[in-house]
Amino acid sequence: MITIRYFQPDPALRAHVSSYYWFESQLPAFADLMRAELGQIRLVVAGTAVNEYGQGRQVQGRGAVVQGPTSAPAHYRAAGRLALFGIGLLPRGWAELVGVPAAELADDAVDLAGVWPAGGVARLLDAVANAGSDAARCAVVDRALGQRLALGRDAHAWFTRLADDWLTGSTNPAVDALVAASGMSARSVERLCQRLYGASPKLLARKYRALGAAVRLATGEAADWVDAAGDAFYDQAHFIREFRAFTGLTPARFQIEAAPVTRLTIARRRQLPGLPRLALIA
């Protein structure tokens, strides 16, 4: 049995956190193919998970783990029971709550205690593990993130509002449009995208173009690949190649056998009122 429930963070955190979620698997073995996504923090209170990135590189996830934004699908699996509290990080949240340049942890995961003070991480993990309800877990994490946010703000967080709108305002974001809207040089925009989003503007445009199509297929907004692709791709071969690069499946396979957590994630997130548009895609 797999359980996943989504929750809203405190209003003061909604520019930083897309959503919270509680995930639990009671299966003898759990495995899922995760499409490219935003960064997140996982507070694993039972079991041990394994992230498998490109070329078969594996990272074990036990305790408190921070995962950077991903630009390719990754396998996530566990043997035996797995229970965790997840924190979805918007790019501004990554900048002001994590603080490490996103490119340093892109397509990777590390112990949160290597990024935040180890004592605070241990207390947070213990409090979440001992909380008796979803509301109690959310309250614990709200307090911890609020305290972290009070330590300081990122001077370039303004750029995330601009870039988020750019990524979600078109099915085919044009890099030149972002550069023009920013009033900065292409080199400066590249640097900020790497720092805040963990990828170049060109890769981000490709990622969100493909993920947007995947969401349209998963929700039934698009009946087939032609509807999902629109005019954002050169042809069917281009669409299939890009779709698979960021979801791990061809469009046809995605419609038939999209991994269970992926479908649940897309459906449940959309039920949260006021969810940022970027989080509806990734």
N, C-alpha and C positions, 0 to 999 in steps of 0.2 A: 504493500500500500504506500502511495506517495501522497503527501499533504503539502500544499503550498498556500499560504495566506499573505495578502499584501495589506500594508497599513501606511497611512500618511504620517510624515514627521511633524514635529511642532511647526506652526506657521513661520516662526523665525528662521527655520532651517530650509524652507521650501525652495529657495534659490540655490541651495547647495546639495540637497538630497532629493533624488527622484522619488524614492519610496523605501520603506522597510519591507522585509518579508521574513516569514518563518517557514523553513523548509524541513521536512522530515520524511525519511524513507525507512520503512520497516522491512524492506525486501532483503533477501539473502545477499543480493548483489544489485547495485544500482549503477547505471551508465547512461550518459546523455551526451549528445553532440551540441555544444553551445555555439551559436553563431557569434560573429564579431559583436562586441558590446562595449558599454561604458565601463569605467573602473568601478570597483566595489570593495567593500570590506565584508569579510565573512567571519562571524564569531561561531566557531564550531564547538558545540558543547557536548556532543557525543559522536564518537567515531572519528575516522580519518579519511579524508578524500585525496584524490590524486588528480592534478591538472596535467593534461598532456597537450603540449603545444606542437608547433611544426617540427618536422624531422624527428618526431618521437621523443622530444625532450620532456621529462617528467618532473613535476614539482609537487611534493607532498604537502597537503593542507591539513594541519592540526592546530587547534587553538585559534588564535586570532591571526587572520591572514588578510593582507591587502593585495588585491590584484589590479594591475594597471589596465588601461583601455586595451582592447584587443582589435587587431585588424585582420584576423583570420579565425576560422572556427577552431575550437579547442574541445577535446574530450574531457569529461568530468565524470569520475567514477568513485565508487566506494564499495567495500566488502562489509556486509553487515549493516547494522543500524547507523544512520547518519542524521544528525539534527543540528541545525545551525540557524542563526539570526543574521540576515543579510542587510547591508546598507548600500543602496545604489547611489553612486556619486555622480552628480552632474559636473561638468568641467569646472565651474566656479567652486564647487565643493572640493574637487580634487586640489585646486590651487590653494584654498584657504583652510582645508581640514587636514590634508595630507602634506602638502607643501613641497614634496619632492617633484622635480620636473617629470611630467608624465612620460616623456620619451624614455626615461631611465628604467621605467617599470612596464613599458608597453609589451604586451604579449608575455607577461611574466607575473609571478606572485611571490611575495616574501612575507616573513613574519612581521606582523604589525609592530611588535616590540622593537624592531630595528628602525622604525620610523617615528613612533611615539615613545615617551618614557615607559620603560618596561613595567615599573610598578603600577602605573595607571592602567596599562593594558591588562595586567593580571587581575586588578580589581574589577575592571569592566567585564571581563570574561566571567569571573566568579559571580558577579551580580546578575548577569544575564542567565547564567546556568541555574541560579537559585530563585529567579523570579517565578512567581506562580501563575502568571497569566500573560496573554499577549499584551494587554495594556501595561502591565508592570514592566515587561521587557522594553516596550517602546519608551516608557518614562525613563528608564535607566539610560538608554542610548541617547534620548533627547538631552538629558543633563550632561552626559559625557561630551557630546558634540558641541553643545552650547559653551561649555568650558573651553573646549579646544578653539572654538571660533573667537572667543574673547581674547585669545593670545595675540591676534593681529590679523589684518586683512592684506590681500594681495593687490598691489597697485595696478595690476593689469587685468583685474577681474572684469572691468568694463568690456574688454574684448570678447568675453564669453557671451554676453548678450547679443553682440553683433554677429558672432560666428554661429551661435545657436539658431538665430533667425535665418541666416544664410543657408544653413544645412537643411532647415525644415520648410523654407519658403518656396522651394522649387523641387520638382522631381529630378532635376539635373543641375545641381549647383555649379555655377561657373566661377572659377578661381579669380578671374579678372574682376568680377563683381564684388567679391570680398575685399580685394586689394583697394578698389576704388572707394568702397564704402568706409574703409578704415582710415583713409587719408595717409597711410604709411607706405613705405616701399615694399615691394614683393618680398625682399629679404627679411624685413621686420615681421611681416605677416607669417612667413614661414617659421621664424623663430618662436613666435607666440603660439602658433598651432602645435608645434612640437612640445613646447613647455606645458600647455594647458590641455591638449587633446591627445598627445602622444603620437602624432602622425603629421605628415605634410598636408597642406591644403588639398593637393591633388588626390592623395590617398583618402582623405576624409570625404571628399566629394564622391569618389567611387564607392566608398563604404556605405554612405547614407543613401546613395542612389539605389544600390542593390538591396539594402535592408528595407527601404521604403517599399520596394516591389514585393519583398517577402511578406511584409505585414499586410499588404493589399491582398495577396493570395491567401494568407492564413485566416483573414477575417471575412473573406468572401467579397470584399469590395471589388476585386478583380476576378472574373470568371476563368480566365486562362492567361497564358503568357503574354498574349498580345495586349490585353487590358493592363496587365501588371507592368509591362515594359513601357507602354505609351510611346512617346517619341524620344525617350531618354537614351536609347541604345541604337547602335547602327543597324543591327539585324538580329535574327534569332540566335545565331552562333555567338555573337558578342554578348547578348543578354544571358545566355546559359553559362558562358565562361565567367562572367562577372558575378552572377548569382551564386555559383558554386564556390567561387573564391572567398566569399564572405559568409556563406551559410553552411558550406560543406556538402550540399546536395544540389542536384539539378532542380529546376522548377517543377518538373513532373514528379520526381521523387519527393520533393518537399510537400507537395499537395497530398501525396498518398501516405507518406511515412515520417513526416516531420516529428522529430524527437518529442517525447511527452512533455518535458519541462518547457521546451520552447513554445509549444502551443498553449500550455497553461499560462506561461508568462505573458504572452501577447494578450490573451483573453482577460486575465485577471487585472493586469495593469490598466486596461482600458476602462475598468469599472471604478477606478479611483477618480473622484472629481478633481478637476484642476491640475491633473498631471501635466508637467511640461511637455511640449510637443516633441522635444528631442528624445525624451524617455519613452514616448509612444512608438518610436522607431527602433531605438537600440536598448 
